[in-house]
Amino acid sequence: MGRVPVRLELTDIAPTPVRDRLRARVTVAGLLAAPYNPRSEKSACLEFGQAVLEDAVGRTYVTLPDLEAAELDPLAKHEADMLAHLVAAHGEVVPLLLRLVRPIPNSGVLRAIPVAMDRYGITLRLEYVRAHRDVRLPFSTPVTRVEQAGPQIHALLAKARRLSHTGRILA
């Protein structure tokens, strides 16, 4: 049997209850070099053709060297649990983070919910009556181990508490 064209689509969904939960979609295309046989010690091999990342920023083509060079984010396996915990157990402090958003959000923000977190920071989704926008709050230093995420979030909250209260935000 010859090589078979294959297309694999992966969808990244926000782990928190926000509008438009689709964060990104990755499509990997290539050729399946051999059919899969569960009784065989050999497995099928996908010959990489191209990968495309689509997110709110747009469409990006990813090369095989880029994929091979990419490092796993230390928070990747834990992001969903950490964000869900932040919302469920500490949801009352999340609006404090609005104090760090620049430019200052207008008074139409209905709620702010964490929608993503990686080694570089946390992203809040600011929801308005008919729209939303995502804002990135960077950590002071990139996280290299999952244990560093909590202290980084606490540092952002401490920084937010030090800022003067404007009366124009939720916290």
DSSP file with accessible surface (Angstrom, degrees, kcal/mol):
  #  RESIDUE AA STRUCTURE BP1 BP2  ACC     N-H-->O    O-->H-N    N-H-->O    O-->H-N    TCO  KAPPA ALPHA  PHI   PSI    X-CA   Y-CA   Z-CA
    1    1 A M              0   0  178      0, 0.0     3,-0.1     0, 0.0     0, 0.0   0.000 360.0 360.0 360.0 139.2    0.0    0.0    0.0
    2    2 A G        -     0   0   55      1,-0.2     2,-0.2    32,-0.1    30,-0.0  -0.068 360.0 -65.9 -79.4-178.9    1.3    3.5   -0.9
    3    3 A R        -     0   0  140     28,-0.1    30,-0.2    31,-0.0    -1,-0.2  -0.477  50.0-145.6 -72.3 140.3    1.6    6.5    1.3
    4    4 A V  E     -A   32   0A  51     28,-1.9    28,-3.7    -2,-0.2     2,-0.1  -0.911  15.7-118.4-112.1 129.3   -1.7    7.9    2.5
    5    5 A P  E     -A   31   0A 102      0, 0.0     2,-0.4     0, 0.0    26,-0.2  -0.440  36.5-170.3 -65.2 137.2   -2.3   11.7    2.9
    6    6 A V  E     -A   30   0A  48     24,-2.8    24,-2.3    -2,-0.1     2,-0.4  -0.985  15.7-169.0-132.9 142.5   -3.2   12.5    6.6
    7    7 A R  E     -A   29   0A 170     -2,-0.4     2,-0.5    22,-0.2    22,-0.2  -0.992   6.2-168.7-133.1 123.9   -4.5   15.6    8.3
    8    8 A L  E     -A   28   0A  86     20,-3.3    20,-3.1    -2,-0.4     2,-0.5  -0.956   3.6-163.9-115.6 125.1   -4.6   15.9   12.0
    9    9 A E  E     -A   27   0A  87     -2,-0.5     2,-0.4    18,-0.2    18,-0.2  -0.945   3.6-171.0-113.8 129.6   -6.5   18.7   13.7
   10   10 A L  E     -A   26   0A  91     16,-3.2    16,-2.9    -2,-0.5     2,-0.5  -0.962   7.0-157.4-118.1 134.9   -6.0   19.6   17.4
   11   11 A T  E     -A   25   0A  68     -2,-0.4     2,-0.6    14,-0.2    14,-0.2  -0.945   5.9-150.5-118.2 131.5   -8.2   22.1   19.1
   12   12 A D  E     -A   24   0A  66     12,-3.2    11,-3.1    -2,-0.5    12,-1.4  -0.896  18.0-170.6-102.2 115.3   -7.2   24.1   22.3
   13   13 A I  E     -A   22   0A  81     -2,-0.6     9,-0.2     9,-0.2     8,-0.1  -0.891  28.7-109.3-109.1 135.9  -10.2   24.9   24.4
   14   14 A A        -     0   0    1      7,-3.1     4,-0.1    -2,-0.4   102,-0.1  -0.367  19.9-143.3 -60.7 136.2  -10.1   27.3   27.4
   15   15 A P  S    S+     0   0   35      0, 0.0    -1,-0.1     0, 0.0   100,-0.1   0.531  78.7  72.9 -81.3  -4.6  -10.5   25.3   30.6
   16   16 A T  S    S-     0   0    1     99,-0.2     2,-1.7     5,-0.1    68,-0.1  -0.772  97.8 -97.5-110.0 157.1  -12.5   28.1   32.3
   17   17 A P  S    S+     0   0   78      0, 0.0     2,-0.3     0, 0.0    98,-0.0  -0.509  70.1 136.4 -77.9  86.3  -16.1   29.1   31.5
   18   18 A V        -     0   0   11     -2,-1.7     3,-0.3    -4,-0.1     2,-0.1  -0.819  59.7 -88.4-123.8 165.9  -15.6   32.0   29.1
   19   19 A R  S    S+     0   0   81     -2,-0.3    -1,-0.0     1,-0.2   112,-0.0  -0.433 108.5  14.4 -67.7 150.1  -17.2   33.2   25.9
   20   20 A D  S    S-     0   0  101      1,-0.1    -1,-0.2    -2,-0.1    -6,-0.1   0.961  73.8-170.3  48.6  69.1  -15.6   31.8   22.7
   21   21 A R        +     0   0  109     -3,-0.3    -7,-3.1    -8,-0.1     2,-0.5   0.614  51.5 107.5 -70.7 -12.4  -13.7   29.0   24.5
   22   22 A L  E     +A   13   0A  65     -9,-0.2    -9,-0.2     1,-0.2     3,-0.1  -0.545  38.7 170.1 -70.3 115.9  -11.7   28.1   21.3
   23   23 A R  E     -     0   0A  40    -11,-3.1    33,-0.6    -2,-0.5     2,-0.3   0.812  59.7 -18.9 -95.5 -38.2   -8.2   29.4   21.9
   24   24 A A  E     -AB  12  55A  14    -12,-1.4   -12,-3.2    31,-0.2    -1,-0.4  -0.987  48.3-146.0-163.9 161.4   -6.3   27.9   19.0
   25   25 A R  E     -AB  11  54A  84     29,-2.4    29,-3.0    -2,-0.3     2,-0.5  -0.999  11.6-163.5-136.4 134.0   -6.4   25.2   16.4
   26   26 A V  E     -AB  10  53A  45    -16,-2.9   -16,-3.2    -2,-0.4     2,-0.5  -0.975   2.2-166.2-118.5 130.6   -3.4   23.3   15.0
   27   27 A T  E     -AB   9  52A  18     25,-2.4    25,-2.4    -2,-0.5     2,-0.5  -0.981   2.7-170.1-117.5 124.1   -3.5   21.4   11.8
   28   28 A V  E     -AB   8  51A  23    -20,-3.1   -20,-3.3    -2,-0.5     2,-0.4  -0.964   7.5-173.7-113.1 128.9   -0.7   19.0   11.0
   29   29 A A  E     +AB   7  50A  28     21,-3.1    20,-2.8    -2,-0.5    21,-1.7  -0.916  21.7 116.1-123.0 149.0   -0.6   17.4    7.5
   30   30 A G  E     -AB   6  48A  10    -24,-2.3   -24,-2.8    -2,-0.4     2,-0.4  -0.941  57.0 -69.5-176.7-160.6    1.6   14.8    6.1
   31   31 A L  E     -AB   5  47A  53     16,-2.0    16,-3.5    -2,-0.3     2,-0.7  -0.969  31.2-132.5-122.1 132.8    1.8   11.3    4.6
   32   32 A L  E     -AB   4  46A  50    -28,-3.7   -28,-1.9    -2,-0.4    14,-0.2  -0.740  19.9-164.4 -82.5 116.5    1.2    8.1    6.5
   33   33 A A        +     0   0   34     12,-3.5    -1,-0.2    -2,-0.7    13,-0.1   0.779  68.3  12.9 -79.4 -27.0    4.2    6.0    5.4
   34   34 A A  S    S-     0   0   42     11,-0.4    11,-0.3   -30,-0.1    -1,-0.2  -0.995  83.2-105.6-148.7 143.2    2.8    2.6    6.5
   35   35 A P        -     0   0   77      0, 0.0     2,-0.3     0, 0.0   -32,-0.0  -0.356  43.7-104.2 -68.3 149.5   -0.6    1.3    7.6
   36   36 A Y        -     0   0  160      7,-0.1     7,-0.1     8,-0.1     9,-0.0  -0.555  37.1-178.3 -76.2 133.3   -1.0    0.7   11.3
   37   37 A N    >   -     0   0   70      5,-0.4     3,-1.8    -2,-0.3     5,-0.1  -0.935  17.5-157.9-133.2 110.1   -1.0   -2.9   12.4
   38   38 A P  T 3  S+     0   0   91      0, 0.0    -1,-0.1     0, 0.0    -2,-0.0   0.748  94.0  55.1 -63.6 -20.0   -1.6   -3.6   16.1
   39   39 A R  T 3  S+     0   0  220      2,-0.0     2,-0.3     0, 0.0     0, 0.0   0.555  94.8  87.2 -88.8  -5.1    0.1   -7.0   15.8
   40   40 A S  S <  S-     0   0   49     -3,-1.8    -3,-0.1     2,-0.2     0, 0.0  -0.635  73.5-140.4 -95.4 149.5    3.2   -5.6   14.4
   41   41 A E  S    S+     0   0  207     -2,-0.3     2,-0.3     2,-0.1    -1,-0.1   0.662  88.2  78.9 -77.4 -16.0    6.2   -4.2   16.3
   42   42 A K  S    S-     0   0  173     -5,-0.1    -5,-0.4     3,-0.0     2,-0.3  -0.661  70.5-156.6 -88.8 146.9    6.4   -1.5   13.7
   43   43 A S        -     0   0   87     -2,-0.3    -7,-0.1    -7,-0.1    -2,-0.1  -0.777  30.1 -84.2-117.1 167.6    4.0    1.4   13.9
   44   44 A A        -     0   0   30     -2,-0.3     2,-0.5   -11,-0.1    -1,-0.1  -0.344  40.5-144.4 -67.5 151.6    2.8    3.8   11.3
   45   45 A C        -     0   0   72    -11,-0.3   -12,-3.5    -2,-0.0     2,-0.7  -0.977   0.9-148.7-123.3 127.0    5.0    6.8   10.6
   46   46 A L  E     -B   32   0A  69     -2,-0.5     2,-0.7   -14,-0.2   -14,-0.2  -0.854  10.6-147.7 -95.4 117.9    3.7   10.2    9.7
   47   47 A E  E     -B   31   0A  76    -16,-3.5   -16,-2.0    -2,-0.7     2,-0.0  -0.796  28.7-119.2 -84.0 116.8    6.0   12.1    7.3
   48   48 A F  E     +B   30   0A  59     -2,-0.7   -18,-0.2   -18,-0.2     3,-0.1  -0.315  41.2 165.8 -61.0 133.4    5.6   15.7    8.3
   49   49 A G  E     -     0   0A  51    -20,-2.8     2,-0.3     1,-0.4   -19,-0.2   0.732  60.5 -36.5-109.0 -62.3    4.3   18.0    5.6
   50   50 A Q  E     -B   29   0A  99    -21,-1.7   -21,-3.1    13,-0.1    -1,-0.4  -0.986  43.8-145.8-159.4 160.9    3.2   21.2    7.3
   51   51 A A  E     -BC  28  62A   2     11,-1.0    11,-3.0    -2,-0.3     2,-0.4  -0.993  11.7-164.5-131.8 141.3    1.7   22.5   10.5
   52   52 A V  E     -BC  27  61A  13    -25,-2.4   -25,-2.4    -2,-0.4     2,-0.5  -0.994   4.1-158.9-129.2 127.4   -0.6   25.6   10.8
   53   53 A L  E     -BC  26  60A  51      7,-3.2     7,-2.9    -2,-0.4     2,-0.5  -0.927   9.7-172.2-104.8 125.3   -1.4   27.3   14.0
   54   54 A E  E     +BC  25  59A  66    -29,-3.0   -29,-2.4    -2,-0.5     2,-0.2  -0.982  21.2 139.8-119.5 124.3   -4.6   29.5   14.0
   55   55 A D  E >   -BC  24  58A  61      3,-2.3     3,-0.6    -2,-0.5   -31,-0.2  -0.750  69.0 -67.9-142.9-166.9   -5.4   31.7   17.0
   56   56 A A  T 3  S+     0   0   99    -33,-0.6     3,-0.1     1,-0.2   -32,-0.1   0.765 129.2  55.4 -62.7 -24.5   -6.8   35.1   17.7
   57   57 A V  T 3  S-     0   0  135      1,-0.3     2,-0.3     3,-0.0    -1,-0.2   0.833 117.5-103.1 -77.6 -33.2   -3.6   36.7   16.2
   58   58 A G  E <   -C   55   0A  33     -3,-0.6    -3,-2.3     2,-0.0     2,-0.4  -0.991  53.6 -30.5 146.6-152.6   -4.0   34.9   12.9
   59   59 A R  E     -C   54   0A 146     -2,-0.3     2,-0.4    -5,-0.2    -5,-0.2  -0.887  48.4-175.2-111.1 132.4   -2.5   32.0   11.0
   60   60 A T  E     -C   53   0A  71     -7,-2.9    -7,-3.2    -2,-0.4     2,-0.4  -0.993  18.5-140.6-128.9 130.7    1.1   30.9   11.4
   61   61 A Y  E     -C   52   0A 140     -2,-0.4     2,-0.5    -9,-0.2    -9,-0.2  -0.770  19.3-154.3 -89.6 133.0    2.9   28.2    9.5
   62   62 A V  E     -C   51   0A  33    -11,-3.0   -11,-1.0    -2,-0.4     2,-0.1  -0.930   5.0-143.9-113.6 129.1    5.2   26.1   11.6
   63   63 A T     >  -     0   0   68     -2,-0.5     4,-2.2   -13,-0.1     5,-0.2  -0.446  25.1-112.3 -86.7 162.9    8.2   24.3   10.2
   64   64 A L  H  > S+     0   0   69      1,-0.2     4,-2.8     2,-0.2     5,-0.2   0.928 118.8  52.8 -61.2 -43.9    9.5   20.9   11.2
   65   65 A P  H  > S+     0   0   83      0, 0.0     4,-2.0     0, 0.0    -1,-0.2   0.897 108.3  51.9 -59.9 -36.1   12.7   22.5   12.7
   66   66 A D  H  > S+     0   0   90      2,-0.2     4,-1.1     1,-0.2    -2,-0.2   0.921 111.2  46.7 -63.3 -43.9   10.5   24.8   14.7
   67   67 A L  H  < S+     0   0   77     -4,-2.2     3,-0.4     1,-0.2    -1,-0.2   0.922 113.0  48.9 -63.4 -43.2    8.5   21.9   16.1
   68   68 A E  H  < S+     0   0  143     -4,-2.8    -1,-0.2     1,-0.2    -2,-0.2   0.842 113.4  47.1 -66.2 -32.1   11.6   19.9   16.9
   69   69 A A  H  < S+     0   0   77     -4,-2.0    -1,-0.2    -5,-0.2    -2,-0.2   0.643  86.5 112.4 -84.8 -14.2   13.1   22.9   18.7
   70   70 A A     <  -     0   0   72     -4,-1.1     2,-0.4    -3,-0.4    -3,-0.0  -0.343  59.5-142.0 -66.1 136.0   10.0   23.8   20.7
   71   71 A E        -     0   0  154     -2,-0.1     2,-0.3     1,-0.0    -1,-0.1  -0.777  22.3-109.0 -95.1 143.8   10.3   23.2   24.5
   72   72 A L        -     0   0  124     -2,-0.4    -1,-0.0     1,-0.1     0, 0.0  -0.521  35.0-118.5 -68.9 130.0    7.4   21.9   26.5
   73   73 A D    >   -     0   0   28     -2,-0.3     3,-1.6     1,-0.1     4,-0.4  -0.562  16.7-133.5 -68.8 132.8    6.0   24.7   28.7
   74   74 A P  T 3  S+     0   0   34      0, 0.0    72,-0.2     0, 0.0     3,-0.2   0.718 105.5  48.7 -64.5 -16.6    6.4   23.5   32.3
   75   75 A L  T >> S+     0   0    0      1,-0.1     4,-1.9    68,-0.1     3,-1.2   0.524  82.3  97.5 -96.5  -6.3    2.7   24.6   33.0
   76   76 A A  T <4 S+     0   0   51     -3,-1.6     4,-0.4     1,-0.3     3,-0.3   0.882  86.6  42.7 -53.3 -46.2    1.2   22.8   30.0
   77   77 A K  T 34 S+     0   0  170     -4,-0.4    -1,-0.3     1,-0.2     4,-0.2   0.690 124.3  37.1 -74.7 -17.3    0.1   19.7   31.9
   78   78 A H  T <> S+     0   0   80     -3,-1.2     4,-2.6    -4,-0.1     5,-0.2   0.489  85.9  97.1-113.5  -7.4   -1.2   21.7   34.8
   79   79 A E  H  X S+     0   0   26     -4,-1.9     4,-2.9    -3,-0.3     5,-0.3   0.905  84.5  49.0 -54.8 -49.6   -2.7   24.8   33.3
   80   80 A A  H  > S+     0   0   46     -4,-0.4     4,-2.6     1,-0.2    -1,-0.2   0.934 114.4  45.0 -59.6 -46.9   -6.3   23.6   33.2
   81   81 A D  H  > S+     0   0  120     -4,-0.2     4,-2.4     1,-0.2    -1,-0.2   0.905 114.3  49.3 -64.2 -41.1   -6.3   22.5   36.9
   82   82 A M  H  X S+     0   0   45     -4,-2.6     4,-2.4     2,-0.2    -2,-0.2   0.926 113.9  44.5 -66.5 -43.3   -4.5   25.7   38.0
   83   83 A L  H  X S+     0   0    0     -4,-2.9     4,-2.3    -5,-0.2     5,-0.2   0.917 113.6  50.0 -67.6 -41.6   -6.9   28.0   36.2
   84   84 A A  H  X S+     0   0   46     -4,-2.6     4,-2.9    -5,-0.3     5,-0.3   0.911 112.4  48.5 -62.5 -40.4  -10.0   26.0   37.3
   85   85 A H  H  X>S+     0   0  106     -4,-2.4     4,-3.0    -5,-0.2     5,-0.8   0.924 109.1  52.9 -64.2 -43.7   -8.7   26.2   40.9
   86   86 A L  H  X5S+     0   0   18     -4,-2.4     4,-1.2     1,-0.2     7,-0.2   0.927 115.4  40.4 -58.7 -43.9   -8.0   29.9   40.6
   87   87 A V  H  X5S+     0   0   44     -4,-2.3     4,-0.7     2,-0.2    -2,-0.2   0.938 122.3  39.5 -71.2 -45.8  -11.6   30.5   39.5
   88   88 A A  H  <5S+     0   0   92     -4,-2.9    -2,-0.2    -5,-0.2    -3,-0.2   0.912 129.3  25.5 -74.4 -42.5  -13.3   28.1   41.9
   89   89 A A  H  <5S+     0   0   49     -4,-3.0    -3,-0.2    -5,-0.3    -1,-0.2   0.694 137.5  22.8 -98.1 -21.2  -11.3   28.7   45.0
   90   90 A H  H >X<S+     0   0   76     -4,-1.2     3,-1.9    -5,-0.8     4,-0.7   0.033  74.0 129.6-135.4  26.2  -10.0   32.2   44.6
   91   91 A G  G ><  +     0   0   28     -4,-0.7     3,-0.6     1,-0.3    -3,-0.1   0.777  67.2  67.2 -57.0 -26.9  -12.4   33.8   42.2
   92   92 A E  G 34 S+     0   0  137      1,-0.2    -1,-0.3     2,-0.1     4,-0.2   0.751 101.5  47.4 -69.0 -20.7  -12.9   36.8   44.4
   93   93 A V  G X> S+     0   0   22     -3,-1.9     3,-1.2    -7,-0.2     4,-0.6   0.657  89.3  83.4 -94.4 -14.2   -9.3   38.0   43.9
   94   94 A V  G X< S+     0   0    4     -4,-0.7     3,-1.8    -3,-0.6     4,-0.4   0.909  84.0  59.1 -57.6 -42.8   -9.2   37.6   40.1
   95   95 A P  G >4 S+     0   0   29      0, 0.0     3,-1.6     0, 0.0    76,-0.5   0.791  92.0  70.3 -59.6 -23.7  -10.8   41.1   39.6
   96   96 A L  G X4 S+     0   0   22     -3,-1.2     3,-1.9     1,-0.3     4,-0.2   0.858  86.3  66.8 -56.9 -33.9   -7.9   42.6   41.5
   97   97 A L  G X< S+     0   0    2     -3,-1.8     3,-2.0    -4,-0.6     4,-0.4   0.733  81.6  76.5 -63.1 -19.6   -5.7   41.7   38.5
   98   98 A L  G X  S+     0   0    2     -3,-1.6     3,-1.4    -4,-0.4    -1,-0.3   0.795  81.0  69.7 -60.4 -25.9   -7.7   44.3   36.5
   99   99 A R  G <  S+     0   0   36     -3,-1.9    -1,-0.3    -4,-0.3    -2,-0.2   0.728  96.5  53.0 -63.6 -20.3   -5.6   46.9   38.2
  100  100 A L  G <  S+     0   0   23     -3,-2.0     2,-0.3    -4,-0.2    -1,-0.3   0.555  83.5 109.1 -90.5 -10.6   -2.6   45.7   36.3
  101  101 A V    <   -     0   0    3     -3,-1.4    36,-0.1    -4,-0.4    -3,-0.0  -0.521  63.5-133.0 -75.3 128.9   -4.3   46.0   32.8
  102  102 A R  S    S+     0   0  144     -2,-0.3     2,-0.2     2,-0.1    -2,-0.0  -0.999  90.4  36.8-129.3 133.6   -2.9   48.8   30.7
  103  103 A P  S    S-     0   0   99      0, 0.0    -1,-0.1     0, 0.0     3,-0.1   0.631 110.7-108.5 -64.8 157.7   -4.5   50.7   29.2
  104  104 A I        -     0   0   68     -2,-0.2    -2,-0.1     1,-0.1    -5,-0.1  -0.321  37.3-113.4 -58.6 130.0   -7.0   50.8   32.0
  105  105 A P        -     0   0    3      0, 0.0    -1,-0.1     0, 0.0    -4,-0.0  -0.326  32.3-108.8 -65.2 150.5  -10.2   49.0   30.9
  106  106 A N    >   -     0   0   89      1,-0.1     3,-1.2    -3,-0.1    62,-0.0  -0.195  35.3 -96.5 -73.8 172.8  -13.3   51.1   30.6
  107  107 A S  T 3  S+     0   0  103      1,-0.3    -1,-0.1    62,-0.1    62,-0.0   0.521 109.1  83.5 -71.4  -2.7  -16.2   50.7   33.0
  108  108 A G  T 3   +     0   0   33     20,-0.0    21,-0.4     2,-0.0     2,-0.4   0.443  56.2 123.1 -83.3   3.9  -18.1   48.3   30.7
  109  109 A V    <   -     0   0   13     -3,-1.2    19,-0.2     1,-0.2     3,-0.1  -0.492  38.1-174.9 -68.8 122.0  -16.2   45.2   31.9
  110  110 A L        -     0   0   98     17,-3.4     2,-0.3    -2,-0.4    -1,-0.2   0.850  65.2 -17.5 -84.0 -40.1  -18.8   42.7   33.2
  111  111 A R  E     -D  127   0B  96     16,-1.1    16,-2.8     2,-0.0     2,-0.4  -0.981  52.2-139.4-161.7 159.1  -16.3   40.2   34.4
  112  112 A A  E     +D  126   0B  10     -2,-0.3    14,-0.2    14,-0.2   -15,-0.1  -0.994  24.4 176.1-125.3 129.7  -12.6   39.1   34.2
  113  113 A I  E     -D  125   0B  12     12,-1.9    12,-3.3    -2,-0.4     2,-0.2  -0.999  35.3-112.3-135.3 135.5  -11.8   35.4   34.0
  114  114 A P  E     +D  124   0B   1      0, 0.0    10,-0.3     0, 0.0     3,-0.1  -0.479  36.3 172.2 -65.9 132.6   -8.4   33.8   33.5
  115  115 A V  E     +     0   0B   2      8,-3.1     2,-0.3     1,-0.4   -99,-0.2   0.593  59.2  10.0-117.8 -18.9   -8.4   32.1   30.1
  116  116 A A  E     -D  123   0B  20      7,-1.4     7,-3.1  -102,-0.1    -1,-0.4  -0.992  51.9-173.4-159.5 154.4   -4.7   30.9   29.7
  117  117 A M  E     +D  122   0B  12     -2,-0.3     2,-0.2     5,-0.2     5,-0.2  -0.961  13.8 158.3-152.1 135.6   -1.5   30.6   31.6
  118  118 A D  E >   -D  121   0B  49      3,-2.4     3,-1.1    -2,-0.3    25,-0.1  -0.785  60.5 -71.8-140.9-171.7    2.0   29.7   30.4
  119  119 A R  T 3  S+     0   0   36      1,-0.3    24,-2.5    -2,-0.2     3,-0.1   0.712 128.3  48.9 -60.0 -20.5    5.6   30.1   31.6
  120  120 A Y  T 3  S-     0   0  125      1,-0.2    19,-2.7    22,-0.2     2,-0.3   0.633 120.2 -61.7 -97.8 -16.9    5.5   33.8   30.7
  121  121 A G  E <   -DE 118 138B   0     -3,-1.1    -3,-2.4    17,-0.3     2,-0.4  -0.990  52.8 -69.5 164.1-169.3    2.2   34.9   32.3
  122  122 A I  E     -DE 117 137B   0     15,-2.3    15,-3.3    -2,-0.3     2,-0.5  -0.905  31.1-144.9-120.4 145.3   -1.5   34.7   32.7
  123  123 A T  E     -DE 116 136B  19     -7,-3.1    -8,-3.1    -2,-0.4    -7,-1.4  -0.953  11.8-158.8-113.4 127.6   -4.1   35.9   30.2
  124  124 A L  E     -DE 114 135B   0     11,-2.7    11,-2.6    -2,-0.5     2,-0.6  -0.846  10.8-140.8-101.5 142.4   -7.4   37.4   31.4
  125  125 A R  E     -DE 113 134B   8    -12,-3.3   -12,-1.9    -2,-0.4     2,-0.7  -0.910  13.7-155.9-100.0 119.6  -10.5   37.5   29.3
  126  126 A L  E     -DE 112 133B   0      7,-3.4     7,-1.9    -2,-0.6     2,-0.5  -0.875  12.0-154.8 -95.6 117.6  -12.4   40.8   29.8
  127  127 A E  E     -DE 111 132B   8    -16,-2.8   -17,-3.4    -2,-0.7   -16,-1.1  -0.830  13.9-178.9-102.0 131.3  -16.0   40.3   29.0
  128  128 A Y        -     0   0   35      3,-3.2   -19,-0.1    -2,-0.5     3,-0.1  -0.610  47.7 -88.1-112.5 176.3  -18.2   43.2   27.9
  129  129 A V  S    S+     0   0   99    -21,-0.4   -20,-0.0     1,-0.2     3,-0.0   0.934 122.2   8.4 -54.5 -48.8  -21.9   43.1   27.0
  130  130 A R  S    S+     0   0  230     -3,-0.0     2,-0.3     0, 0.0    -1,-0.2   0.308 131.1  26.3-119.0   7.3  -21.4   42.3   23.3
  131  131 A A        -     0   0   54     -3,-0.1    -3,-3.2     2,-0.0     2,-0.3  -0.919  56.1-150.1-154.6 177.9  -17.6   41.6   23.1
  132  132 A H  E     -E  127   0B  60     -2,-0.3     2,-0.3    -5,-0.2    -5,-0.2  -0.968   4.7-163.4-151.1 162.0  -14.6   40.4   24.9
  133  133 A R  E     -E  126   0B  85     -7,-1.9    -7,-3.4    -2,-0.3     2,-0.4  -0.988  16.8-131.3-147.4 149.3  -10.8   41.0   24.7
  134  134 A D  E     -E  125   0B  67     -2,-0.3     2,-0.4    -9,-0.2    -9,-0.2  -0.830  19.4-167.4-102.1 138.7   -7.9   39.1   26.1
  135  135 A V  E     -E  124   0B  14    -11,-2.6   -11,-2.7    -2,-0.4     2,-0.5  -0.978  13.6-137.4-127.3 141.2   -5.1   40.9   28.1
  136  136 A R  E     -E  123   0B  99     -2,-0.4   -13,-0.2   -13,-0.2   -15,-0.0  -0.835  10.6-167.1-102.0 129.5   -1.8   39.4   29.0
  137  137 A L  E     -E  122   0B   6    -15,-3.3   -15,-2.3    -2,-0.5     2,-0.1  -0.946  21.5-144.5-113.9 107.2   -0.2   39.9   32.4
  138  138 A P  E     -E  121   0B  87      0, 0.0   -17,-0.3     0, 0.0     2,-0.1  -0.411   9.7-122.0 -75.7 146.8    3.4   38.9   32.3
  139  139 A F        -     0   0   14    -19,-2.7    14,-0.1    -2,-0.1    13,-0.0  -0.471  27.1-114.6 -74.1 158.3    5.2   37.2   35.2
  140  140 A S  S    S+     0   0  101      1,-0.2    -1,-0.1    -2,-0.1   -20,-0.0   0.851 101.0   8.3 -66.2 -32.9    8.3   39.0   36.5
  141  141 A T  S    S-     0   0   83    -22,-0.1    -1,-0.2     0, 0.0    11,-0.0  -0.986  95.6 -91.9-141.7 150.6   10.4   36.1   35.3
  142  142 A P        -     0   0   69      0, 0.0     2,-0.3     0, 0.0   -22,-0.2  -0.318  42.6-115.6 -62.7 143.7    9.5   33.0   33.2
  143  143 A V        +     0   0    1    -24,-2.5   -68,-0.1     1,-0.1     3,-0.1  -0.646  32.3 176.5 -78.9 132.4    8.4   30.0   35.1
  144  144 A T  S    S+     0   0   95     -2,-0.3     2,-0.3     1,-0.3    -1,-0.1   0.567  70.6  34.0-110.2 -16.7   10.8   27.0   34.8
  145  145 A R  S >  S-     0   0  138      1,-0.1     3,-2.2   -26,-0.1     4,-0.4  -0.993  80.3-121.2-138.3 146.7    9.0   24.6   37.2
  146  146 A V  G >> S+     0   0   39     -2,-0.3     3,-1.7     1,-0.3     4,-0.5   0.832 109.0  67.4 -57.7 -31.5    5.3   24.3   38.0
  147  147 A E  G 34 S+     0   0  122      1,-0.3    -1,-0.3     2,-0.2     3,-0.1   0.692  93.0  61.5 -64.1 -17.6    6.0   25.1   41.7
  148  148 A Q  G <> S+     0   0   52     -3,-2.2     4,-1.7     1,-0.2    -1,-0.3   0.635  84.4  78.0 -84.0 -13.6    6.9   28.6   40.6
  149  149 A A  H <> S+     0   0    1     -3,-1.7     4,-2.3    -4,-0.4     5,-0.2   0.927  89.9  52.2 -64.8 -46.6    3.4   29.4   39.2
  150  150 A G  H  X S+     0   0   33     -4,-0.5     4,-2.8     1,-0.2     5,-0.2   0.947 110.3  47.1 -56.7 -52.4    1.7   30.0   42.5
  151  151 A P  H  > S+     0   0   82      0, 0.0     4,-2.3     0, 0.0    -1,-0.2   0.869 110.8  53.4 -59.7 -32.9    4.3   32.5   43.8
  152  152 A Q  H  X S+     0   0   19     -4,-1.7     4,-2.0     2,-0.2    -2,-0.2   0.909 109.9  46.9 -67.8 -40.7    4.2   34.3   40.4
  153  153 A I  H  X S+     0   0   18     -4,-2.3     4,-2.5     2,-0.2     5,-0.2   0.928 111.9  51.2 -64.5 -43.2    0.4   34.7   40.7
  154  154 A H  H  X S+     0   0  128     -4,-2.8     4,-2.6     1,-0.2    -2,-0.2   0.892 108.0  52.9 -61.2 -37.1    0.7   35.9   44.3
  155  155 A A  H  X S+     0   0   48     -4,-2.3     4,-2.4     2,-0.2    -1,-0.2   0.905 108.9  49.0 -65.3 -41.2    3.3   38.4   43.1
  156  156 A L  H  X S+     0   0   12     -4,-2.0     4,-2.5     2,-0.2    -2,-0.2   0.926 112.4  48.3 -63.3 -42.9    0.8   39.8   40.5
  157  157 A L  H  X S+     0   0   11     -4,-2.5     4,-2.4     2,-0.2    -2,-0.2   0.905 111.0  50.3 -64.4 -40.3   -1.9   40.0   43.1
  158  158 A A  H  X S+     0   0   36     -4,-2.6     4,-1.6     2,-0.2    -1,-0.2   0.919 110.8  49.4 -63.5 -42.1    0.4   41.8   45.6
  159  159 A K  H  X S+     0   0  112     -4,-2.4     4,-0.9     1,-0.2    -2,-0.2   0.919 110.9  50.3 -62.3 -42.3    1.4   44.3   42.8
  160  160 A A  H >< S+     0   0    0     -4,-2.5     3,-0.7     1,-0.2    -2,-0.2   0.900 107.5  53.5 -64.3 -39.2   -2.3   44.8   42.0
  161  161 A R  H 3< S+     0   0  136     -4,-2.4    -1,-0.2     1,-0.2    -2,-0.2   0.827 104.5  56.5 -65.4 -30.8   -3.1   45.4   45.7
  162  162 A R  H 3< S+     0   0  182     -4,-1.6    -1,-0.2    -3,-0.2    -2,-0.2   0.737  89.5  91.6 -73.6 -22.9   -0.4   48.1   45.9
  163  163 A L  S << S-     0   0   57     -4,-0.9   -64,-0.1    -3,-0.7   -63,-0.1  -0.462  90.6-100.2 -72.6 146.9   -2.0   50.1   43.0
  164  164 A S        -     0   0   98     -2,-0.1     2,-0.5     1,-0.1    -1,-0.1  -0.321  35.4-111.8 -65.9 148.3   -4.5   52.8   44.0
  165  165 A H        -     0   0  109      1,-0.1    -1,-0.1    -4,-0.1    -4,-0.0  -0.682  29.5-172.5 -83.0 122.2   -8.1   51.9   43.7
  166  166 A T        -     0   0   67     -2,-0.5    -1,-0.1    -3,-0.0    -2,-0.0   0.626  31.1-130.1 -92.2 -17.4   -9.6   54.0   40.8
  167  167 A G  S    S+     0   0   56      4,-0.3    -2,-0.1     1,-0.1    -1,-0.0   0.407  90.1  92.5  81.5  -4.8  -13.3   53.0   41.3
  168  168 A R  S    S+     0   0  133      3,-0.1     2,-0.3   -63,-0.0    -1,-0.1   0.361  75.9  65.9-102.0   3.0  -13.5   52.2   37.6
  169  169 A I  S    S-     0   0   26      2,-0.2   -62,-0.1   -61,-0.1    -2,-0.1  -0.778  90.3-105.8-122.5 171.8  -12.7   48.5   37.9
  170  170 A L              0   0   85     -2,-0.3   -74,-0.1   -75,-0.2    -1,-0.0   0.676 360.0 360.0 -71.4 -21.4  -14.4   45.5   39.4
  171  171 A A              0   0   27    -76,-0.5    -4,-0.3   -77,-0.1    -2,-0.2  -0.844 360.0 360.0-117.4 360.0  -12.1   45.2   42.4
